[in-house]
Each structure stands twice: as structure tokens, then as C-alpha cells.
Amino acid sequence: MAVCNIPLFLKMSPSALLGFKLVSTEKYSSRNLLTSLTEACRRAYSGDSGATPAGFHGPLDHYSGLIRDGTLREDEHQRAVMQTLDQLHKTLRGYSNTPTSFFSKFFQNPKAPKGYYIYSDVGTGKTMVMDMFYSYVETEKKKRVHFHGFMLDVHKRIHRLKQSMPKRKVGKMAKSYDPIAPVAEEISEEACVLCFDEFQVTDIADAMILKQLFENLFLKGVVVVATSNRPPEDLYKNGLQRVNFVPFIAVLQKYCQTLRLDSGIDYRRRNRPSAGKLYFLSSEPDVEATLDKMFDELAFKQNDITRPRILNVNNRKVRLDKACGTIADCTFEELCDRPLGASDYLEMSRLFDTVFIRHIPLLTLNKKTQARRLITLVDALYDHKVRVVIVADHPLDDIFVHNGEHGHDESHILMDDLGLKRDEASSLSIFSGEEEMFAFQRTVSRLTEMQTEEYWLEGDRSAKSKV
């Protein structure tokens, strides 16, 4: 007889869930570090200029208050970064990159304060401190975005501007048109403060335009605060044509001071109340039946029938074979073996609050492309508080294996197209798997947090829609 290990949240009534949440939030102060606090900041202040919590005078005061009431525990590394960001918050009072008159737009913009580039290992609280800073920035012209989403938006703007150009006449040479500066001007008109979460560069198309894009943004008075798992000098490490990317690092360091948040603690991986079993091994008995039952329990609460869904993404149709309301039941092959990318996963994150991912295999170097897609998928789901239930062939920490082989036909074809020998290609991150190994540390950390009770409660959109 099958043993059905259903997560606690499926078995509890709404009133019991509320009571459980109130009791569980009295302890385990570190568990709020990267979940409820960040979400509270985003919900309360992401769209309101100058809105600040009653009783607090800025991000440092807020952080100290959360230490005093036991919501957070003291972390000297976080405090040092928060003190720096608090000073920037004060400096930005009254700052604007908007010309004050018609004539002023022809003169140099007011000197913008330097921004900050905050890096550390995964789970140390850099997103939390940035979000707390962002919540106190007193301007309507501010944006807080995941770097993936930002670059997708940039490429869409570039495409739109190119499409708007007059078609060249037959027999005439087309005039060269560089849309980067106009795109930067558009963005600078929308925001004088940009906060980026997970600043990372893995795409050569992004790498080649970043210097010109950000140089124009900085010249337009945009102040940037970013978080990353890498120091600036390691961005796009061993990437294709990196020599053309390196000048961007100097631009970034000129306009943003580097801060290291080196607490050495991954708060996501500390002991925290679990939502029940959400990560299964394919070798477990009756695991498919267990997940089917979990899906049915969740689908029962939806005002929908179980059916295929078609997602419209940038004039493309993406089919998911099984979904019900805000619940999607997918396989790894469906999500990561197809040529899907960040825009597809962001659309999924918008439509669904729970995603089942079945049959995740062992990800070797021969599956680097699929590994990249899984990393991008988890980033999108995590950033939008989408809940996951997973079946994999191996434990979470062992999913990705760096076996040092380059056996995939696609890799060999690309090496040949680039005119590279095998030993020359081995140092490039696109072939070595180094970037995937590095990024997968973040994926494991995030998937660990996504199994906690608090993350699941935060991700329940049906509960929020009733409020």
C-alpha cells in the first residue's frame, strides 16, 4: 500500500494554517531573513514614492528595529552594508535626473552619487538589504528588477526601435542605426534609481551591449544598486569574446562602489520549519501516485478543470500538457529540454503559483543547456514566490555533476563553427560548465528555501486574493 506523504499545508484548515504561521514566526528569527521581510518591503513600497513604515526613519533604523524585536539576528556584515546604503538613502533625498527646465536639458545633468555593487556567497542577505534600502528611496522614479528581466526588456526595446525605422529602399544602402543610446534614454526617463537583483552575465548578446548601455545610463544620472554572487572582475568569466566585455567592468567600478557582504552564512539553508515533503526521489515507491494525489488536492480548490494550457510569449505559443487554474504539472523535459528561456519562465511565474517538476535527471556537462534552463527557471519561480514540488533522480545537492567531459555533439559543432580546438575551448565557460556549477549553488540554496513552510504560505495567491 502506498504511503502518501502529503505536505502539512494540504492537510490543515485555513484557520489552523493561520495559527501555525503565528506560532512559527515567533521563533527561528533567521528564517524571516530572506522571505517575509523582503516580500513585505516589496509589497508595501515597490510602487509608492516616499512611503516608509511608521516609526522608522530609514533602512538602518528599520534594520536595527528588526534586530531589537527579534525578527532578525545581529549580523555585523549586514549592518556594515546597511549603514552604507542608509547614507546613500539620505544622499538621494531630493535627487532627480530630470531636467528642471527646457534649457537645462542641454547642459550637464546634476552629478549623481555613486551607486553600490554588493556581492557575496548565496543566501547571506544581500537581496534583503537592497530591498530594505529600495523601500526607503523617496522618489517615484525607481525600479527594482531581476537582472534577467531587465535585459529581456532592453532587448525588446532595441527590437521595437529597430522595427520603427523606415525600410530601406531597393538598391540603397541602409543607414546604420544604433538603438542603445535611445534605449538608455528611455530607461533614464523612467527611473533615476535602478536596483538589480542577481546581476550576472552569461549571454554574449548581453555582454556585448552592457558597456554602452550602462555608460549612457550613468551619464543620464541613473544611480545603480546591484546584488551579485560574483565580484565585478569575475563577471562573464571565461565567456566568449570576453575581451570586448572587460571595458564594462571599469565603467561599473567607476560609477558603483563594490561592497562585500561576507557573513559566511547561507540563511536559506539553516534549520527552518518545513512545509512537508516537497522534494522526492524517483526511486521512492509509488512516487508518481503521491504527486498525482498532491496535484489533485491542489486542483480541487481551483475554479477550473485539468487541461493543457497554451502560453503566448512574444508571439510564440508554448504548450503545457497539464494545468489547472494556477497549478501546472510539468516534466523536466517539457520545461528544460525545449528551447525555452527567461521570458517563457517569467510568463509561467505570472500565471501559476505552484509548479510540479517531474523527472529531473542527473545533469552532467552533456546537459549544460538543460542545466542553464533549470537555473533560469528556478530564478524566475523564486523571484515571483512560485511554489515547487519536485521529483528528481538524485538528491538536491547531487543533481549537477561536473564530470569534465565535452562529449555533446552540439558542443563539438559549436567549437567547429568558432574555429576552436578542443583544448582551446576547455577554458571557455560555455563549454567547461564552470558558470553552471557556480550558478547552481544559488539554485540549490533557493530550492532549499522553497521547501519551507513560510515560503509556501507566502506563495499562496488564492489566500492573498481573498484579503
N, C-alpha and C positions, 0 to 999 in steps of 0.2 A: 504494500500500500504506500502511495506517495506521501511524503511528509511535506506539507505546504508551508514554507517559511515566509509568511506574508509580513511586510513591514508594519511596524506598530501603527503608523498613521492611517493605514487602511482599516484597522480594527477599532479605532477609537471614535467615539461620537464627537461632534464639533465642540460641545461643552467640555468634554474630557480633554480634548486637544488643547483648548484654551487654558485649562487648569494646569495641564502638563507643561505648557510653554511658560506660564507664570512661575511655576516652581523651578523649572530647569534654568531659567535665566537669572535666578538669584545667585547661582554659583558658576564655576567654570568661567571666570572673567575673561580668559583669553579667547574663548570661543566667539565672543562678540567682535573680536578684533577686526576680522576681515569680512564679516557678513552684515549683521544688523546695523552696525554703525555706518558702514559705507552706504548701505541701502537707505538708511534714514537721511543721511546727507543728500543723497541723490533725489529722493522723493520730495524732501522739504524745500530744497533750494535750487535745483538744477534749472528751474525756469523763472525764478523770481530774483530780480535785481535787488541787492541790498538786504534781502530777507535774512535775518540772523536769529538764532534761538534766544528766547528771553533769558536774561541773566548772564549771558556770556558776551565778552567784548571782542572776541577774535578767536582764531583757531587754537592758539596756545592756551588761552583761558578755558576754552571748551575741552581741550585735551586734559588739562590739569583737573577740571571738574570731574571728568570721567574716571580719572585716577582716584580722586577723593571718594567718589561714591562706590568704588569697587567694580565699575563696569569694565575698566581696563586695569592692567597691572603696569607698574612703572617699568619703562624701558628707556634707558639713557640715550640710546642711539635714535630712537623715535623722537624723543624730546629735543635732541640737538637739531634734527631736521625740522621739527615743528617750530622751533624758535626762529630758524632762518626763514621759513615760509611765513611766519607771523610778521616778521619785519617787512617782507615783500608785500603782504596784505596791507600793511599801513602805508607803504610807499605808493601803492596803487590807488589809494583814495583820491578820487578826483581825476585820475588819469584817463585820457582818451586819445585815440589816434585819429579821431575825426577832425578834419579841418574846421576851424571855428568861423571862417568866413570864405567867401568865394575866392578872395585874393590869397588867403593863407595856403590854399592847396598848391600854389605854385612855388611855395617856399618849403624849406626842410621841415619835416614832421618834428614835433617835440621829442626830445631824447627819451627813449623808452628805458625803463630799468631792466637790468639783466634778469633773465629767467633762470630756471634751475633744471638740471637733468639728474634725476635721482635713480641710482641703481643699487641693486643688492641681489642676494640669492632669493629663491622663491619663498613666498609666504611670510616675509618679515614685516609687512605692514606698510609698504610704500604706497600702495593704492589708497589705503585708509588715510594716510597723512595728506596725500594730494587731494582727495575728495573733501577732507575737512577744510583745507585751505580754499578750495574752489567754492565751497558753500558760503564763505565769508567775503568773496570778491564782490565789491559793491558796484557792479555795472551790469546792464542788460547785455552788453556786447561781450559775452563769454561763452565758450563752448568746452564741453568735456566729452571726449570721444575716445573710443578704442582706435589705435593707430591703423589697424586693418580697415576699419570702416572709413576713416579719414581718407586713406589712399584710394579706396574704391570711389569715394565721392570726387576726389581730384581727377581721376581718370574719366569719370562720367562728364565732368565739366569740360575737360580737354576735348572729349569726343563731341560734345554739344557745340563748342566753339568752332571746331573744325568743320562740322556739318553745316554751320551757319555761313561759312564762307561761300562767295559766289563760285559756281562751277567754272572751270577754265574752258576757254573756247578752243575748238578744234584747231590744231596746228600751232597753238600758242603755249609757251612755257608757263606753268603755274607759278605764281609768286610764292616764295617761301613764307610761311606763317608760323610764328612761334606763340602758342597759346599759354605758355607757362606764366608769363608776367600778368596777362589779363586774369587768369585764374587766381593768382596770388592776390591781385587787387580785389577781386570779388570776395574772397575769404576775409581779407583785412577789413572790408566794409561791414562784414557780419560779426567780426569778433576782434577785440583788441587783446583778449587773453585766451589762449588755447591751452587746454590741459589734455595731454595724451597719456593713455594707459597702455602699457606693453609696447613701447617704442622698439620695434625690431625691423630689420631689413633683410628679406630673404629673396625678394623678387628683383630680377635685373631691371625690369621696366620701372620699378620704383627707384632703384638705386641710381639710375642714370638721370633722373629729374630732380632729386632731392636738393642738391646744392642750389640750383637756380630757383626752385620753388621757395625754399626757406630763406635764401638771401633776399628775395623780394618781400617775403612776409616780414622779416626783421626790419628791412628798410622802410616798410609801411607802418612800423611802430607796434607790431604784434609781439606780445610777451608770451613766451612758451614755458610751461612747466610740464615735464615728462617723467614717466617711470619706465624702467627697463631692467632686464636681468643681466645686461652686459654694460661694461664701461664704454664710453663713446669710441675709443680707439679699437674696440673689438666688434663694432657694428659691421655687418656684411663681411665677416671674417672669412677669408679664403673664397669669396664669391667671384663669379665670372666678371672679368673686366673691372676688378676692384680698384685698379689704379685710377680709373675715371671717377670712382666714388670717394676716394680718400679726401679730396678737397672739401667735401661736405663736412667732414669731421672738424676741420679747422673753423668753418663757419659756425657750426653748432657750439664749439667751445668758446668762440668769440662772444656769442650772444647769450650763452647759458653757462652758469657755473655748475660744476659737477659736484654732487653730494653722494656719499656712500652711506647707505643705511645698513650697517654691518652688525646686526644683533646676533646673527648666528642661530636664530630660532625660526623654524617653519611653524608658525602658529596654526596653520591649517592641519598639521599632522599631529598636534597634541591630542591627548585623550579628550574626546567630546561626545556628548550623548548621540547615539546613532538613531537613524530613522528606521532601523531594521535592516534586514539583509537586502542590499540593492546591487551587489556585485556577485555574480555566480560564475562558477567554472562549468564548462560544457561537459566535464566528466562526472558531474554530480548526477545522481539518479533522478529521473523524471524532471529535469530542469526545464524542459520546454513546456511541460504541462503546468509547472509552477508559474512561469512567466505568463502563460495564457490566462491563468486564473487571476494574476495580478492585473493584467490588461483589462479583463472583463470587469473586475471590481471597479476600476477607474472609469471605464467606458460607461458603466451603468449610470454614473452620475452626470453623463453628458446629454445634452439635448440634441442627439444626432444618432446616426446608425454607423456601424463599422463598414467602411468602404474605401476604395482607392481615392487619393487626392491628387489633384494637378496643381502645382505651384507655378505661377507666372513670374519669371525672374528675367528682367532685361530682355523682354520679347522672346524668351525661351520657355518651354514647358518642361517642368520637372515632375515626374510621376513618382508618388509614394504608394506602394501597394496596399498598405493597411493603416487606416487612421480613423479616429472617432472624436469629433469635436476638437479639443485641444490636446489630444493624446495621439502620438504617432508610434507605430510599432514597425521598426526598420531592421534590416540586416546591415552588417558592416559592408557587404558587397554593394548593397543599394546606395549607401552613403559615401563610401570611400573608394570603391573600385571604378565608379563612373567619373567622368571629368567634371566634377563639381568644385566649387570654390567658395570663398568667403561670402559673396553675395547670395549664393544659394542657402548657406547655413544661417546667414542673418535673417533671411526670409522665413526659414523654419523656426528660428528663435522668436520671430514676431507672431507666428501663427500657433505655435504649440508651447504648452508649459511643461509637458512630460514627453520624453523621447526614450523608447526602448531601442537598444543597440545590441543585436544578437550576432554571435559567431565572430567575435574579434579574434583573428588568428595571431600567431607569433609573427611579429613584424621584424623581419631581417632587412639587410641592406637591399635585397632584391625587391623589397616592398617599400622603398623610401617614399615614393609618390603617395602611396596609400597612408603611410605614417604622417606625412605632411598634412594630408587632408584631415586625418583624425585630430591632429594638433589644432588645426584651424577650426574644426567643428567644435571641439571642446571649449576653445577660447570663446567662440560665439555663444554657445549654450551657457557657459559660466557667466559671461558678461551680462546676459539677459535673465539670469536666475532660472534657467530651464532645468528641470529635474531629469535625471537619467536612471535607467535600470539597464544593467549590462550583463551579457553572457560572453565570456572570453575563454580561450583555450588555456590561458596561463594566468597566474596571479598578477595583480596590477603592476607591481614593481618589476615584473619579468616580461612584460609584453614586448618591449623593444630590445632587440639583441644586436649589438654591434659586432658582426662576425668578420669584418674586414674583407668581404668578398665583393667583387664587381661583376657578378655573373649575368646581370639582366641584359637582355638583348637591346632594350631601349637605351640603356646607358652606353652600350657599345656603339649604337648608331649615332647617338649624340656626340660621343667622343670623335667618331669619324667625321661627322659634319663640321665639327670645330677644328679638325686637323690636329687633334691631341693624341699623343701616345698614352698608353695605359699608365706608365709611371708618372707622366706629367699630370694626368687627370686625378691621380690619387690624392693630391694635396688640395684639390678644389672641393668646397663643401657640398656642391651639387652632386658629387659622386661619392664623397667619403662618408656621408651620413653624420658628420660632426654636428651640423646645425640641428638635425633632428634629435640627436642624443641630448644636446643641450636644452632644446625646447621641450623635450619630453619630460624633463624634471618638473617643469611647470605644469604639464598635463597631469602627471601623477599626483602632484600636490593638489591641484584643483579637483580632480576626480575624488580624492580622499575627502575634501571638504564637502563635495556634492552628495556624500553619503550621510551627512549629519542630519539630525532631526531639525535643527534650526533652518538649515538651507532648504529642506523640503517644505517647511511651513512657510518660509518667505516666498517660495516659488509657486504657491498655490494661488493662481489667478482667480479662480472661482470665488475664493474667500474674499479677495480684495474687491471684486466686482459687486459684492453684497454690501460693502461698507458705505 
